[in-house]
Amino acid sequence: MKIATFNVNDVNKRLDNLLDWLAEAEPDIVCLQELKSEQQAFPTGPLEALGYHAVWRGQRTWNGVAILARDAVPIVTRDRLPGASGDLQARYIEAAVRGVLVASLYAPNGNPQPGPKFDYKLEWLERLNAHAAGLVASGAPVVLAGDFNVVPTEADIYANHSWHDDALLHPAARAAYQRLLAQGWSDALAAKPPDGAPWTFWSYRRARWPADKGLRIDHLLLSPSLAESLMETGVDRWARGEANASDHAPAWIRIRL
């Protein structure tokens, strides 16, 4: 089974990019983030024409998450993180697909920090940790996939960078990510690195894509029951180089079930 995560950065604006990638890569399950689409505007028709059924939680502006499944219908088990009923930001959706529980998540960016946006980021990550602990305890096969907006280590960003004061590298955000791994989750792209640099994001600014000055902020975490099933990982960098591309590239894993 091939499972991918892709911050598409506006699903309707980049629909052709998404469809081209799906046709080329043929993932079985896809977690999308940053839909920037209202619920009723999600493009189900073109996706179904390629054989993908979808569940999603849409939202205008910067948020929105979805799960696509090829020749299968995802069954939603949760459409938000527990613990804050007043949080209306569309950042988490979870579904059962082909015997695996899959979550698509879009963690807050947190900039500027310090400030309320960074406080929200840390609070959201704590809620993710609490929910993830319950998933591990269940023993179920689970994949947490998405844009975590955390650069886990200095090996996950280009050398001699200028991001030291950015929320993506803040020690508190990195510590929250490490607490996830301490629960038993396996960071698939770190456990079995793809060929070349592991970057999944290149800013539109300062020509960082042509200079290959990237970051790894899109992750696929495997529950302990799935960790030994990991066969292969990859980042489809070519998708970042297409016209009208997202500033992220799809990252994917192949597991043996």
C-alpha positions, 0 to 999 in steps of 0.5 A: 500500500502506498500512502502519501501526504501533500500540502497542496496549497489551494486544491482548486487553484492547483487541481491540475497539478494534483491530478497530474501527480495522482495519475503519475504516482498512483498512491492508494491513500493521500492526505491533503492539507491547506485546501483553502476551499469551502466545504461545498467547493471541494473538487470531488468530480475530477478526483472520482474520475481518477478513481479517488473517493474523498472525505474532507473538512474544508475551510476558506483562507489557509486551512482544510484537510482531506483524505483520498482513497483509490477504489475505496471509500474512507470512513471518517472516525474523527474530523477534529482533535479532541480537547478544545471544542471551540477550535474551529480551524480545519486542521485534522481529519481521521478515517479508516481505509483498507484496514488502516487508520489514517489521519491527515493533519495540518499543524499551525505554523506558529509565526510570529513567535512569541505571540498568540499564534505560537501559543496556539501551535504549542497547544495544538501539538499538545492535543495531538500528542494526547490523542496520539497516545490513545491511538498507540495504546489501542494497538491499531495500525495508524498513520499520522500524515501531514504538514507538522510545521516542525523541522525535527532536527538540523539534518532536516534543513539546508546548511547555513540557513537563516531560520533560527528564529522561526517557529518551525525550528523552535525548541518547544515545537521540536520537543513536542515532536520528539514527545510524539516519537517517544510514544513509539511512533516511527518517523518513516522518512527518517527511519528509511530516508529517500534518495537525496536530500529529504526536503518536502518544502521550499519557500517561494521566496529568495529562489530557494527552490532553484537553490535546493534550500529546502526543509522537511516539515511533512511527515508520515508517522507509523504506529508501532504495529506498522513500523516493521511494515515499512518498505520504501519512502520517497519525495516526488520532488518533480511535482515542486518543479511544475508550473503553478506548483505548491511550495511543498512536494508530495512525500510517500511511503510504501508499507506491506500489509 
